[in-house]
Amino acid sequence: MCPGCGSRHAVQVGIGNGPRWGWNGSMDRPTLTPSVLVTGFMPSDEPEEFDDATKDKPFTCHSFVTDGQIQYLNDCTHSMAGMTVPLPEL
């Protein structure tokens, strides 16, 4: 569960089809390479003066997971952009 945007991000590791990430094999202090980039749309929760309040708003959650820490990059659209926090347990 991502503490930055409040959703689960999944990546595939090992052999197989589709995009794959490198993983150091550690369940306690994982490292994934390259970065994890999640983009999409979140429902708007605040009306805007000149816009349709029912429109979805684009979001970005972009991070490196290194040695059990999530380093949120500055292009994140959530409040944890630029922060580094421990990876929470599921």
Backbone hydrogen bonds in HBPLUS format (Angstrom, degrees):
<---DONOR---> <-ACCEPTOR-->    atom                        ^
c    i                          cat <-CA-CA->   ^        H-A-AA   ^      H-
h    n   atom  resd res      DA  || num        DHA   H-A  angle D-A-AA Bond
n    s   type  num  typ     dist DA aas  dist angle  dist       angle   num
A0002-CYS N   A0007-SER O   2.90 MM   5  5.47 163.5  1.92 136.9 142.6     1
A0006-GLY N   A0002-CYS O   2.78 MM   4  5.21 136.2  1.97 143.8 154.9     2
A0021-TRP N   A0012-GLN O   2.78 MM   9  6.10 154.3  1.84 156.3 165.1     3
A0022-GLY N   A0033-THR O   2.67 MM  11  4.89 163.5  1.69 160.6 160.5     4
A0033-THR N   A0022-GLY O   2.97 MM  11  4.89 147.9  2.08 128.4 133.9     5
A0024-ASN N   A0031-THR O   3.17 MM   7  5.51 144.7  2.30 145.3 153.5     6
A0068-GLY N   A0030-PRO O   2.88 MM  38  4.92 165.7  1.90 141.9 137.1     7
A0032-LEU N   A0065-VAL O   2.90 MM  33  5.45 158.0  1.95 146.2 149.6     8
A0036-VAL N   A0063-SER O   2.74 MM  27  5.34 164.4  1.76 163.1 167.6     9
A0063-SER N   A0036-VAL O   2.91 MM  27  5.34 158.2  1.96 145.5 152.6    10
A0038-VAL N   A0061-CYS O   2.81 MM  23  5.12 162.4  1.84 150.4 156.4    11
A0061-CYS N   A0038-VAL O   2.80 MM  23  5.12 157.4  1.85 156.0 161.6    12
A0040-GLY N   A0059-PHE O   3.17 MM  19  5.51 146.7  2.29 148.3 148.2    13
A0059-PHE N   A0040-GLY O   2.86 MM  19  5.51 152.7  1.94 138.8 140.2    14
A0042-MET N   A0057-LYS O   2.75 MM  15  5.28 162.4  1.78 155.5 156.0    15
A0057-LYS N   A0042-MET O   2.74 MM  15  5.28 170.1  1.75 161.5 158.5    16
A0051-ASP N   A0048-GLU O   3.40 MM   3  5.26 173.6  2.41 106.6 108.1    17
A0055-LYS N   A0052-ASP O   3.14 MM   3  5.70 168.8  2.16 118.5 122.0    18
A0077-THR N   A0060-THR O   2.90 MM  17  5.34 159.2  1.95 148.2 147.5    19
A0073-LEU N   A0062-HIS O   2.85 MM  11  5.65 176.3  1.85 155.5 156.8    20
A0064-PHE N   A0071-GLN O   3.00 MM   7  5.16 151.6  2.08 136.0 143.6    21
A0071-GLN N   A0064-PHE O   2.81 MM   7  5.16 172.1  1.81 160.6 163.4    22
A0066-THR N   A0069-GLN O   2.92 MM   3  5.29 153.4  1.99 153.7 157.6    23
A0069-GLN N   A0066-THR O   2.96 MM   3  5.29 152.8  2.03 113.3 122.0    24
A0087-LEU N   A0068-GLY O   2.87 MM  19  5.44 166.7  1.89 148.1 144.2    25
A0070-ILE N   A0085-VAL O   2.70 MM  15  5.32 171.0  1.70 171.9 171.1    26
A0085-VAL N   A0070-ILE O   2.92 MM  15  5.32 152.2  2.00 145.5 151.0    27
A0072-TYR N   A0083-MET O   2.84 MM  11  5.49 155.4  1.90 174.7 175.2    28
A0082-GLY N   A0072-TYR O   3.07 MM  10  5.23 133.8  2.29 107.1 119.1    29
A0076-CYS N   A0073-LEU O   3.21 MM   3  6.00 165.1  2.23 123.9 125.6    30
A0081-ALA N   A0078-HIS O   3.35 MM   3  6.09 157.9  2.40 125.1 124.9    31
A0083-MET N   A0080-MET O   3.00 MM   3  5.45 160.2  2.04 141.5 140.8    32
